[in-house]
Amino acid sequence: MNTFHYHQGDLYCEDLSLAAIAQHYQTPCYVYSEAALRERYHSFSNALGDNTQVCYAVKANSNLAVLRLFAEMGAGFDIVSGGELERVLRAGGAAKKIIFSGVGKSADEIRTALSAGIACLNVESAAELWRIADIAADMGLRAPIALRVNPDVDPGTHAYIATGLKESKFGIPMDAARALYLEAAKHPALELKGIACHIGSQLLNLAPLGEAVTRVRALYEDLFAQGLTLEHLDLGGGVGIRYHEETPPSPADYAEVLNQTLQGLAVNRAVELGRALVGNAGVLLTRVEYLKDNGSKQFCVVDAAMNDLLRPALYGAWHDILPLRQDVAAEQVMDVVGPICESGDFIAKDRSVRAEAAQLLAIMGAGAYGFAMSSNYNSRPRPPEVLVHGHQHRLIRRRENWDDLMGMELP
Ligand code: LLP
């Protein structure tokens, strides 16, 4: 599906010209396509089939309107904080479809999740397991849990987003997990539901995932042989997307890897997809403030910055940059930079872009980990978020104002 496309030289989102949206909401501004969000969810849930619950990883884009759309389509949710739990519940998500991941759940977060009646807490250490058991016993209920195992595979992605290697802080080593399951099974306040794993994000090659799932299956079978029957396997998220010239796995490729590795195993599955569902459903619109020539280097200074979209600064990530009007400027090689006072504040380095002063650009692939990782650094109000549906657009988060920036401070 071609959600963002040129029509008579103008870049469109669905049936709306992005220039018209920029005119209406000003820049910088995040724009999401409802059709793309729907299409991505349905493609994955159809490819994965009835035995797999697609859980949306809220951290990728946690706007309430986006969450509501996923809830309406039947998604479950993967959360990592009390804040994300509150968001999902406010957006109408069902508690019984929520799984709670993360290495540092606080006692308050655990209590709130248990009283909400979520489906499962993915436990990342023995210490966390016993804390959950104590809290559940205290509340007079049984906590539904899975252990998140660390399968020790290299996902072949950026070091900051690889999570399944033994030196990473995530998960419980396989052998330790085996022993911990058997101990946990004896605790009256724990209800052992499944096994979870997540090896990393922006996976372009699914072989490491297949390897991890094979190890999870072996653990499942081992526990089964010892009389412990679990209900589900949570295989994490991490399916990559195309930012530039990558060839990411399709929903069918992904389903195939899971089906092959889990063949013959009658157990429910869950996945925790973030980026693959929202990444290419969103763009960040920005306006060129100045072109600047430093003799040896050309800069295109835009009104979006690392506080709005951190990925290039943090990971050296590539985002395509397209002009909203195709035929305006000649191509030039430039650094596309924001107004923030750091040399790390760039959107692109040595990039061939069509840009001239006052012109509008779209930073592509900004639907995941875009707004969600934004900040107010340099006292910059965060941009608005707009949802497009056919010919219609709807503000789903207004631009921050000075009161939003300073209203919580006590001078
Ligand atoms: N499940 C767990 C336990 C996770 O830690 C993550 C992502 C996901 C699911 C969803 O992964 P996805 O399907 O979106 O790849 N800020 C980085 C990405 C950080 C990912 C953190 N964990 C970025 O901008 O590339």
Residues whose N, C-alpha, C, O or C-beta is under 5 A from the ligand:
A	BS01	LLP	A57 A60 S101 I161 H198 G200 S201 Q202 G236 G237 G238 V239 E272 L273 G274 R275 A276 R311 Y369
